[in-house]
Amino acid sequence: MLPGSHLLAQPVSETVQAERARIVACAYDHADDIANDVMAKIRDQLPGYGAADPGFLADVHDQLARLSRTGLGALLERKRVTPADVTYARQAAARRARSGLPLVDYIAAFRLGQRAIWKSLLAHAGETEAGREAVLSLAGPLARYTDLISTQATDAYLEFQQYVAAESGRDGRALMDALLDGALPAGGPHLSVATAHGIGAERTAPLVVVTAVVLDHSARAESADALGEARQLVSAATARVGVNGLRTLSVVREAEIVAIPALARDGSADELCERLRDMRAELCRDGLALAIGVSAAVTEIAQIPRAHRQAKAALALLPEDGGVLALPQMTPFRYLLLRADDTTRQLVDPRIGTALADDRARGGTLAETIRAFAAADMNLREAAETLRIHLNTAKYRLGRIQELTGRNVRSVNDLVELLVAIELQAGVINEA
């Protein structure tokens, strides 16, 4: 006999059977109320359901009411409940897995459903001895029914996840290859995967290309298998870094992880980049060092190959210990300085280099003043307010800068030269 397949396994007296039938029939008539009770608790207690859209919640409510009627109806008709009777629960489980609902929340919802049914049975039992005996005799069958449906649903949920991991993995790699060639499939599973990740769903939806590499170190360089596992871990983490409620298309391509996340609806990359930095920090705490490059935003599929080259170029500018270099958050001036070579540094006047080195050793107040003066469009009063110093102090600092470097910050050419020297010496890469 299947676990929980016969809901009335224990013999009871005719009086108790009659009471049980009455109680169950009353609860059956209130299946929608049971579902309402569960929905209120689900939304309050389970985070995975809290932000769900109305269509998703309506589907959950329908399944709760249907599961209640199946179990209570089986009690009324004294019949077996088999997996075939709850096929719809397996289909619903696949929909939950597809939506990204955490398994722990999904299973917790079944427990809440069992409690709500039990609460309804108790409410209709009344105060008679026969009623109390009848409702107590239902506890075991109800628990076995819950075990049956939760097992079926969990199996379906995990099966769907395994299918997605296997199939969308292959489809994802094939789709990524096509996108990096600048093409979007016209139909089939690859297009479905693209749409699910927000790629090509709207013609003008902005995207970026993210390229990441796992940095070699002793803990991860022991074997090719260990490094491969590390890359898969990073790819899975990157897939969870998305905005607009979308997962990110992310695949491992040889030594790099490539991802194509959609941006916020306003086209801003700030939220995405912040999440990438948080992801990197978390993985670093787990012993995984990463370097991540983010391209400028594009709105055309044909521009994705160029964006991929940009992400790889950004990656190459990172220091040995990695980091996140995001082109959408960088000015052209800073980007040019990042690409500066030794010749650029040699062109800096030695007086400027010496003055800035000494200033850096003393806390960097002169460099800070130059930056603030430039940011204030050469308005010294505004710069002083930004720095929270007296105007006379700001004037003194500008005079000191001219004395040490031979450069007048009120000259655009001299100011640019000073800014270049400051950024080269400070290493803007560490601030990107």
HUQUI-V66527 format. One record per residue. N is the residue number from 1. RES is the residue in one letter. SS is DSSP state (H for helix, E for strand, C for the rest). PSI is psi as a letter, one per 40 degrees, with the letter a starting at -180 (999 if undefined). OMEGA is omega in radians with two decimals (NA if undefined). Layout:
n res ss psi omega
N RES SS PSI OMEGA
N RES SS PSI OMEGA
//
This chain:
n res ss psi omega
1 M C h 3.12
2 L C i 3.10
3 P C h 3.09
4 G C e -3.03
5 S C d 3.08
6 H E h -2.96
7 L C e -3.14
8 L C f -3.04
9 A C d -3.05
10 Q C h 3.11
11 P C i 3.11
12 V C i 3.14
13 S C i -3.12
14 E H d -3.14
15 T H d -3.14
16 V H d 3.11
17 Q H d 3.14
18 A H d 3.11
19 E H d -3.14
20 R H d 3.12
21 A H d 3.14
22 R H d -3.11
23 I H d -3.10
24 V H d 3.13
25 A H d 3.11
26 C H d 3.12
27 A H d 3.13
28 Y H d 3.14
29 D H e -3.12
30 H C f -3.11
31 A H d 3.13
32 D H d 3.09
33 D H d 3.07
34 I H d 3.14
35 A H d 3.10
36 N H d 3.14
37 D H d 3.14
38 V H d -3.11
39 M H d 3.13
40 A H d 3.14
41 K H d 3.13
42 I H d -3.10
43 R H d -3.12
44 D H d -2.97
45 Q H d -3.03
46 L C h -3.06
47 P H d -3.10
48 G H d -3.14
49 Y H e -2.98
50 G H d -3.07
51 A C e -3.08
52 A C i -3.13
53 D C i -3.07
54 P H d 3.14
55 G H d 3.11
56 F H d -3.11
57 L H d 3.10
58 A H d 3.11
59 D H d 3.10
60 V H d 3.13
61 H H d 3.14
62 D H d -3.14
63 Q H d 3.13
64 L H d 3.13
65 A H d -3.11
66 R H d 3.11
67 L H d 3.08
68 S H d -3.12
69 R H d 3.12
70 T H d -3.13
71 G H d -3.12
72 L H d 3.10
73 G H d 3.10
74 A H d 3.08
75 L H d -3.14
76 L H d -3.05
77 E H e 3.10
78 R C f -3.11
79 K C i 3.09
80 R E i 2.98
81 V C h -3.13
82 T C i 3.07
83 P H d 3.13
84 A H d -3.13
85 D H e -3.09
86 V H f 3.09
87 T H d -3.14
88 Y H d 3.11
89 A H d 3.09
90 R H d 3.11
91 Q H d 3.10
92 A H d 3.13
93 A H d 3.10
94 A H d 3.11
95 R H d 3.11
96 R H d 3.12
97 A H d -3.14
98 R H d -3.12
99 S H e -3.10
100 G C e 3.12
101 L C h 3.13
102 P C i -3.12
103 L H d -3.11
104 V H d 3.09
105 D H d -3.13
106 Y H d 3.13
107 I H d 3.12
108 A H d 3.13
109 A H d 3.10
110 F H d 3.12
111 R H d 3.09
112 L H d 3.10
113 G H d 3.11
114 Q H d -3.14
115 R H d -3.12
116 A H d 3.09
117 I H d 3.13
118 W H d 3.10
119 K H d 3.13
120 S H d 3.11
121 L H d 3.12
122 L H d -3.10
123 A H d -3.09
124 H H e -3.08
125 A H d -3.08
126 G C a -3.04
127 E C e -3.13
128 T C i 3.13
129 E H d -3.14
130 A H d 3.12
131 G H d 3.13
132 R H d 3.14
133 E H d -3.13
134 A H d -3.09
135 V H d 3.10
136 L H d 3.13
137 S H e 3.14
138 L H e -3.06
139 A H d -3.13
140 G H d 3.10
141 P H d 3.14
142 L H d 3.12
143 A H d 3.14
144 R H d 3.10
145 Y H d 3.11
146 T H d 3.10
147 D H d -3.13
148 L H d -3.05
149 I H d 3.14
150 S H d 3.09
151 T H d 3.12
152 Q H d -3.11
153 A H d 3.14
154 T H d 3.11
155 D H d -3.13
156 A H d 3.12
157 Y H d -3.10
158 L H d 3.09
159 E H d 3.14
160 F H d 3.11
161 Q H d 3.12
162 Q H d 3.10
163 Y H d 3.14
164 V H d -3.14
165 A H d -3.12
166 A H d -3.03
167 E H d -3.12
168 S H d 3.05
169 G H d 3.10
170 R H d 3.13
171 D H d 3.14
172 G H d 3.13
173 R H d 3.12
174 A H d 3.11
175 L H d -3.14
176 M H d 3.11
177 D H d -3.14
178 A H d -3.12
179 L H d 3.13
180 L H e 2.97
181 D C e 3.10
182 G C f -3.10
183 A C i 3.05
184 L C h -3.14
185 P C i -3.09
186 A C e -3.12
187 G C a 3.10
188 G H a -3.06
189 P H d -3.13
190 H H d 3.10
191 L H d 3.10
192 S H d 3.11
193 V H d 3.13
194 A H d -3.12
195 T H d -3.14
196 A H d -3.14
197 H C e 3.08
198 G C e -3.12
199 I C h 3.12
200 G C e 3.14
201 A C d 3.06
202 E C h -3.00
203 R C d -3.06
204 T C e -3.13
205 A C h -3.10
206 P C i 3.13
207 L E i 2.93
208 V C i 3.01
209 V C h 3.12
210 V E h 3.07
211 T E h -3.13
212 A E i 3.04
213 V E i 3.03
214 V E h -3.10
215 L C h -3.12
216 D C h 2.93
217 H C i -2.93
218 S C d -3.06
219 A C d -3.06
220 R C e -3.06
221 A C e -3.10
222 E C d -3.12
223 S C i 3.10
224 A H d 3.14
225 D H d -3.14
226 A H d 3.13
227 L H d 3.10
228 G H d 3.10
229 E H d 3.13
230 A H d 3.13
231 R H d 3.10
232 Q H d 3.11
233 L H d 3.13
234 V H d 3.13
235 S H d 3.12
236 A H d 3.12
237 A H d 3.14
238 T H d 3.13
239 A H d 3.14
240 R C e 3.14
241 V C g -3.14
242 G C i 3.08
243 V C i -3.13
244 N C e -3.14
245 G C e -3.10
246 L C i 2.93
247 R C i -3.11
248 T C h 3.03
249 L E h -3.08
250 S E h 3.14
251 V E i 3.04
252 V E h 3.10
253 R E g -3.09
254 E C b -3.04
255 A C e -3.08
256 E E i 2.98
257 I E h -3.13
258 V E h 3.14
259 A E i 3.09
260 I E g 3.12
261 P C i 2.97
262 A E i -3.14
263 L C i 3.07
264 A C i -3.07
265 R C d 3.12
266 D C e 3.11
267 G C e -3.13
268 S C i 3.10
269 A C e -3.02
270 D H d -3.11
271 E H d 3.13
272 L H d -3.10
273 C H d 3.10
274 E H d 3.13
275 R H d 3.08
276 L H d 3.11
277 R H d 3.09
278 D H d 3.12
279 M H d 3.14
280 R H d -3.14
281 A H d -3.13
282 E H d 3.13
283 L H d 3.08
284 C H d 3.10
285 R H d 3.11
286 D C e 3.09
287 G C e 3.13
288 L C h 3.11
289 A C h -3.07
290 L E i 2.90
291 A E h -3.04
292 I E h 3.06
293 G E h -3.11
294 V E h -3.12
295 S C i 2.93
296 A C i -3.11
297 A C i 3.06
298 V E i 3.12
299 T C e -3.14
300 E C h 3.11
301 I H d -3.13
302 A H e -3.13
303 Q H e -3.08
304 I H d 3.10
305 P H d 3.11
306 R H d 3.12
307 A H d 3.09
308 H H d 3.10
309 R H d 3.11
310 Q H d 3.14
311 A H d 3.12
312 K H d 3.09
313 A H d 3.09
314 A H d 3.12
315 L H d -3.09
316 A H e -3.11
317 L C e -3.12
318 L C i 3.12
319 P C i -3.06
320 E C d -3.11
321 D C e 3.03
322 G C a -3.07
323 G E a 3.07
324 V E h 3.08
325 L E h -3.05
326 A E h -3.13
327 L H d 3.14
328 P H e -3.12
329 Q H e -3.06
330 M C i 3.06
331 T C i 3.07
332 P H d -3.14
333 F H d -3.13
334 R H d -3.14
335 Y H d 3.12
336 L H d 3.14
337 L H d 3.10
338 L H d -3.11
339 R C e -3.13
340 A C i 3.13
341 D C a -3.11
342 D H d 3.14
343 T H d 3.11
344 T H d -3.13
345 R H d 3.14
346 Q H d -3.14
347 L C e 3.10
348 V C h 3.13
349 D C h -3.14
350 P H d 3.11
351 R H d 3.12
352 I H d -3.14
353 G H d -3.14
354 T H d -3.13
355 A H d -3.12
356 L H d 3.10
357 A H d 3.10
358 D H d 3.14
359 D H d 3.13
360 R H d 3.13
361 A H d -3.12
362 R C e 3.11
363 G C e 3.03
364 G C f -3.10
365 T H d -3.14
366 L H d 3.11
367 A H d 3.11
368 E H d -3.13
369 T H d 3.11
370 I H d 3.13
371 R H d -3.12
372 A H d 3.13
373 F H d 3.11
374 A H d -3.12
375 A H d 3.14
376 A C e -3.13
377 D C f 3.07
378 M C f 3.05
379 N C h -3.02
380 L H d -3.14
381 R H d 3.13
382 E H d 3.11
383 A H d 3.13
384 A H d 3.11
385 E H d 3.11
386 T H d -3.13
387 L H e -3.11
388 R C f 3.07
389 I C i 3.12
390 H C i -3.14
391 L H d 3.13
392 N H d 3.08
393 T H d 3.12
394 A H d 3.11
395 K H d 3.12
396 Y H d -3.12
397 R H d 3.12
398 L H d 3.09
399 G H d 3.12
400 R H d 3.11
401 I H d 3.14
402 Q H d -3.14
403 E H d -3.06
404 L H d -3.01
405 T H e -3.05
406 G C e -3.12
407 R C h 3.11
408 N C h -3.06
409 V C e 3.10
410 R C e 3.01
411 S C h -3.09
412 V H d -3.11
413 N H d 3.14
414 D H d 3.14
415 L H d 3.11
416 V H d 3.14
417 E H d 3.10
418 L H d 3.13
419 L H d 3.10
420 V H d -3.13
421 A H d 3.14
422 I H d -3.08
423 E H d 3.10
424 L H d -3.10
425 Q H d -3.11
426 A H d -3.09
427 G C g -3.06
428 V H e -3.11
429 I H d -3.12
430 N H e -3.13
431 E H e -3.04
432 A C 999 NA
//
